[in-house]
């Protein structure tokens, strides 16, 4: 799933976000949950809204800054929704 999420597949991004939100199979990380769910929404998977909002509600200011930095970093490294391989 991580590979599909990293390739820009929005459903996989949302599912990975949920895993980070709940700590299932990975260490719980609300900032990464926010990042993956926000990316999924960026690429049209609006069902990720609840995950993103729940994760966002858990973030301290520094964690929110980290999440937004990770999003910007990911978007800068990937050319857009058409980059799927």
PyMOL commands that set and color helices and strands:
alter all, ss='L'
color gray80, all
select helices_A, chain A and resi 2-6+10-22+30-42+46-58+61-77+81-83
alter helices_A, ss='H'
color red, helices_A
deselect
rebuild
show_as cartoon
